[in-house]
Amino acid sequence: MAEWGFRSLRGWAGCAGVVLAVVAAWGGGARGAEAGLVGTDTNCIVVMISVDGLAAFYFDDPKAEMPTIRALAAAGAHASMMKSVTPTVTWPNHTTLVTGVTPARHGVVGNNYLDRATGQRVVLISDPVFDKEAIVKVPTIYDLAKAAGFKTAAVRWPATRNAPTLDWTIPDVGTAKLAQRYTTPSLLAEANGAGIPILGKHGHTAPRDDICTPVFNLILRQHRPQLALLHLVDVDHTQHLSGPRSPEAYAAIKKADGQVRAVWEELKRDFPGRATLFVVSDHGFSPIKRVILPNVVLRKAGLVSVRGGKVSGGAVRTITQGGSLMVYITDETRQAEVVGKVRQAVQGLTGVADIIGPDQLAAYGVADPKQDPHAPDMILFAEEGFTFGDTAAGDLPFNEKPERKGSHGHNPALPHLHAIFVAWGAGIKPGVKLGEISSLSVAPTIATLLGLTIPNVEGKPLEEVLAGGRQKEE
């Protein structure tokens, strides 16, 4: 059984607190804890804002108007780029940001996956089916914080639906019905009373960034949690529709920067000298000029059967993650044979950059499907400028006129797929500039500030950005 441990708070020396001697274990055990300044003090807070899809290349792009994020970086610490996990899509990467482990460990393998038993695609993105406890296999920083006696909040953070360790939450769901069902009831009433209708004026709209940001600030101001998470999505959505570096993308970035500023100003008012703010993203972005249709090639190779232009069976099934393709072999007794046939079918296909076989999955943080059947047997990575589609109809293995202008999901080693990392405030050493870091390091760094220890974590805290004492306000 993995234990949740605690250690002394670092960088929160200015916060009055209590010594807590409670440790909850993943599965129910407990043991004594080292002294930690946690629990009842509401003068300290760690906030993480994720600006979904904000690529690292925007940081030095003069067309990207984000004075707030650059000011936070100048007064605190930032990385030139942050490498995401495979696949570079929203649900697995946001789960890594709060666990410090790869999808092979936390279990959120993609935005969707194949149910091998039914042969059906299962959707994770927007949490239409599962609660957090059903899909996240390891403790998160908010689980650990709640066990330590902290108050916790998350607004539209992926894979948190119905999480029992969040005191105030709006889930990242796609419909007003789900948002109403799983948002903290008292928060719905409180926000409406403050003139911030979470579900829109008529109660039929899923919450967006311009609603989620003031609700988040309301939580900070009225309830003073010690850990709070906010997910902003409009930059991602806009780049899918209009492409990265488009006028629309730059406008969305400017708006998101203003929302980050609103939170920063709230923190400086409510927690002067005692707030730590992280601004991150989950992945970068690639422009799309062509859609690869691997199922057409697999159909011609006799590896999939088709009905009505859609795959209905066969030796393999595929699940697209944008710039990557998860390949599932339906008969594990023929794995080696089918892997060879898939390689032969797609080798040399324009736009396919890499073919990742079963023996390479671990190097990419992907689980062995024998251990986690949600994981694929193979992965195909697209080149930048390409994405994968799922149709099996027609003779051409590509579509020259994609509906969307931008995507992600590609190999996390590609520079344009890298994310941002900025840290500011209490416990953060000012003026630190890092090179490339891993998103696996974010949760351990936050845990260190909170005085927590994540069990069996894969990432390491960014010690070079951490400092004792209070940070000077800017």
N, C-alpha and C positions, 0 to 999 in steps of 0.2 A: 504494500500500500504506500503510495507517494504522499508524504506529509507536506503541509503548507507551513513554511517556517517564517520567522520574523527576525529582523535585526534592527539596530538603532537607526533612526531616521538620519539621513544625511542631507545637508543643505537646508533643513528646516529648523535650524538652531534658534530662530526667532519666534518659534511657535510654542506657546504653552500647551502642555499635553498631560497625559496620564500614562503611567506604566501599565501596559496591558499584558496579562499572562494567560492568554487564550490562543490556542492554535487549532483550527479546524482541519481535519484531514479529508482528502478526496476519498470518500467512502465511509467516513464516520469517526475515525480515531482522533485522539487529541494528545498533546503533550505540552509541557511547560515551555514558555517562550523567553527569549532574551528580551531585555528592556527595549521598548520602542515607544516613541512619543506619538501615540495614535489614539483614535477612539473618539473622545468627547470634545476635543478642541475643534472649533469650526473656524479658526482663524487662518487655516492653511488649505491650499487646494492645488491639485494637479489637473490640468485640462489638456486633452488631446483633441485637436481638430484635424480631420482628414478632408482635404479638398480632392475629391475623387477625380483621377485622371490628370492632375496637374503635373506635367512632366518636368523633369529636372532642367531640360533645355530652356524652359521659360524664364528661369531665374536670371539669366544674363541676356535675355531678349529685350531690347529697348522698346519693342512694341507692346510688351506685356506690362500693363500698368498695375503693379502690385507693390506700392510703396510701404504698406503695412508689413507684409511678409519680409521685405528687404530690411526694413527698420528693425524688426525682431531679430533677424539674422545678424545685423550689425551690432546690436546691443547684447546679443547672446552668442549662440553657436549655430553653425550650419554645416551641412555636408555638400560637397559638389554634386553628389548623386547618391541615391539609395537603391540598391538592387532588391527587386521584389522576388517572390517565390513563384514557382511553376504551378499552375499557369498564371500569367500576369493578368488576372481578372479580379473582380471586386470581392467576392465572398471569401475565397481562401486567403487573400492578402489581408483583408481586415481582421480575419481571425488570427493570422500570424502576428499582426500588430499588437494584439492583446494577449497573446500566449507565449511568444518567443520561440515557437517551434514551427516546423514545416507541415504541409498538409499530410504527409505520411504519418505524422503524430497526432495532429489535432482533428483530422478526419473530414475536413471540409475540402473535398478534392477538386472542386470547380464551381462554377455558377450553376452547373447541372451535371448529372452523371447518368450512366445506364444502370437500370435495375436488371441484373443478369437473369434473375428468376422469371421476370415478366417480359423482358425484352423492351421495356418502355423507358423513355427518357424521364428522369425525375428532376424537377426544377427546384433549385435551392434559392436562386436570386429572388429577392422580394419576399422570401419566407412564406410562400402560400400554403405550405404543407406542414412544416416541422417547427416545433419549439426548439429553443437553444439547447436544452438538455438532451435532445434526441440526436443532435448532429455534432456538437463540440465535445470531443472526447477527453480533453485535458482542462485543468483549471485555468481560468482567465485572471487578468489582474483585478477585474472587478469582483470576481468570486473571492479572491484572496483578501481584497480590501474589505469586503463586507464581513468576512470571517474575523477580521481584525477589529471590527467595531466601527469602521468608517461608514459614512453615508455615500451612496453611489448613484450616478445618473448616466443615462445614455440616450441621446436623441438621434434616432434613425441609424444606429450602428448595426451593420449587417450581422446576421446570425445571433440576434439577442431576443427574439420573440419569446415572450413569457418567461424571461430569465428571472429566477426567484431571488437573485442577489443584486438586482437593480431596484433602488427605491423609487426612482422616477424615470420613466422611459416612454419614448415613442418608438415603436419598432420600425425597421426599414421594410415596409410592406408596400404593395402596389395599389391597394384599393382603400377607399375610405371605410368600407365595412371592416376590413381587417385592422385598420388603424384604430377604429373606435373600440373594437373588441379587445385589443391588446395594449393600448395606451393606458398608463396608470389613471384610473377613474378620477381621482382627485385632481390630477393635472389637467384633464380635460375641462373640468369645471373651473379650476383656478384660471386657466388661460382664457377661457371664454369670458370670465368675469373681468379680466384685465384687458379685454378688447382684442385678444389674439385668437381668433377661431381656428383651432388646429385642423378641423375638417372643412374649413371654408365657411362662408356665410350661410350656406344652405345645408351644410353637413354632408356633402357628397364628394369632397375633394381630398385625395391623399395629400398629406403635408409636403410642402416644398421648402426650398432653402429660405425664402423670405418670410416664412412662418416659423420654421424650425429654429432660426437664429434668435428671434426675440423670445420664444418659449424657453430656449436654453438659458438665455440671460435671466429670465424670470426665475428659473430653478436656482441659478447661482445666487441671485439676490435674496430670494425668499427662504431658501432651504439650506444654502451653504454646504453643499456636499464636499467631501474631501477628494473625490475622484469623479471627473465628468468627461464624457466623450460626445463629440459632435461630428456628424458626417454630412458634408455638403456635396450635392450630386450634380448640380447644373453644369459645371465645367465638363464633366464626363458626357452628359447627355448631349450637350451642344457640339462637342467634337465628333461624336458619332454621326450626327446629322450633317454637320458642315465641314468637318475636318479640322485637324490641328493647324494652328497658325492662320486660321481664317478670321475675317473680321468679327464673325459671330463668336469664335472662341476667345478672342481678345476681349470682347465685351463681357463675356461670362466670367473671365478671370478678374477683370476689374471689379465686377459686382461681388465675386467671392472674396476678394481682398477687403472690400468694404465690410463684409460680414465678419471676417476675421478681426478687423479693427473694432467692430462693435463689441465683440467678446473681450478683446484686449482692454478696451476702455472700461468695461464692466468689472473686469478683474482688478484693474488699478483702483477703481472706486471702492469695491467691496472687500478686497483682500490686499491692501497696500503693503508692498514689500514681502508678501507671503504667498504669492501665486507663482506657479510654474506653468508655462504654456508651451506645448509642442504643436507645431504645424507640420503635417506630413501629407503624403498621398499614397495611394495603393499601387500605382503603376503609371507609366508614361503613355504615349500615343503614337500611332503610325498612320499616315495618310493611306487611303486605300484606292488603288487604281484597277485592281482586278480581283475577282473572287474565284478561288480554286474550287472545283467540284470533284473531290476525290471519289465520291460514290459512283460517278459515271465511269471512272477508270476501274474501280473495284467490281462494278457490274459487268464490264466487258471482260474482266479476268475471271468471272464466274464465282466471285467471293461474296456477292450479295445478290439476293433476289429482290425483285421490284414489283410493286403493284400500284398503279395510278401515279407513277412518277416518284414514289416514295419507297424507301427500303422496307421490306416486310419480313426479311429473314436472311439466312446465309451463314457463312463461316465467320464473318466479322460484322460488327456494328460500330458506327462512328458517332461521336458526340463532339460538335464543334465548340471551341472556346475562343472564337474569333481568330486570332493568329496562331492558334494551335489546335490540333485535332487529336482527341482521345480515341484510340482504337481498341475495341474490346473483341477478344476471340471467344466465340460462343462455345467451342468444344475444347476444353483445356487438354484433352488427350492428344490433340493435334497441334498444340501450340507451336512447336518448332517448325512444322511443315507450313502452317498458315503464316507465321512471321516471315518466312522466306518468300512466300507468294505475295504478301503485301509489299515487301521491299521491292520485289521485281516489278510489281504493277506501278508503283509510284516513283521509282528511281528515275531521275531525269525529268520528272514532271515540272514544268515551268512554275516557279514560285515556291516550290518546296525546298527549304534550306537544310533541314536535318531530319533524319529518321532515327528515333530513339527506341531501341529495342528493350526487351525485358531485363537484360543484364545491366542496362544503363539507368534504369528508373531511379534507383536509390541516390545516384549522384545528383539528380534533379529534385530531391526531396519528395519523390512520389512513392507511395506505398507499394509493396508487393501485393498484387491482387489476391494472392493466396491468404494474405493477412487481412486485407481490406478489399472485399469484392467490388466496392464502388470505384476503386482505382483501375485505370486501364492497363492493358498488356503492352501497348506501344503508344508513342506520341509522335506526331508529325509537327514540326515547326515551320511556319511560313516565313518567307523573306519579308522584310519591311516593304510596305506597299501592297501586300497581298493578305487576304484573309480566306478562311475556309467557309464554304457553304455546305448544305446538307442534301440538296436535291440530287436525285439519281436519274433524272429525265434528260433526254437529248443525247447528242453525240459529242458535243464539245465539252472538254473538261474544265471550262472556265466561263466566266461571265465578265464581259468587258465593260458593263455598265452597272456597277454596284449601286444599290439604293443609298447605302451609307457611305460617307466620305472619310470616316476614320474608324480605327479599331485598335485593339490591344489583345493580349493573350499570347503574344509571341515569346520567343526565348528571352528570359530575363537578363541575359548577358548583353543584349542589344542596347546601346546607349540611349536611343530614343524611347526605350521602354522603362528607363530608370525614373524613380520617384524623387520627391523632395523630402528634406528633413531639416527642420529649424527648431531650436529650443531656446527659451528665454525665461528669465525670472529667478526665483528663489532656488538656490542650489546649482545654478548653471553658471559656469565660468564664462565671462564675457570675452568676446573677440576670438573665439576658437573657430578655426576653419579646418574641417576634415575633408579627406578625399572621398573615395567611394566607401560606403558602409552597407551593411545588410539590414533589411527590415527585421531580421531576427533579433536585432539589438535593441529595438524600441521598447518592448515590454520589460526586459530586464533592467533597462535604464530607469523607467518609470517605477518599477518595483523597488529599486535601490533608493529612490527619493522618498518612497512611501514607507521604507523600512521593512519591506517584504522580501521573501525569497521564493522564487518560482521553482517548484520541484522539477528536476530532470529537464531543465531548460536547455535549448540548443544554442541560443544566442548569448552573447556576453554584453554586460553593461558598457556603455561608452564612457569609461572612466575619465577620459581626457576632457569631457565636457562638464564633469561634476565638480562642484566646489562646496566647501562648507559655508555656513552663515547665510545672511540675507543678501539678495541682489539689489543693487541700486536701481531705483525706478528711473525710467527714461521718459 
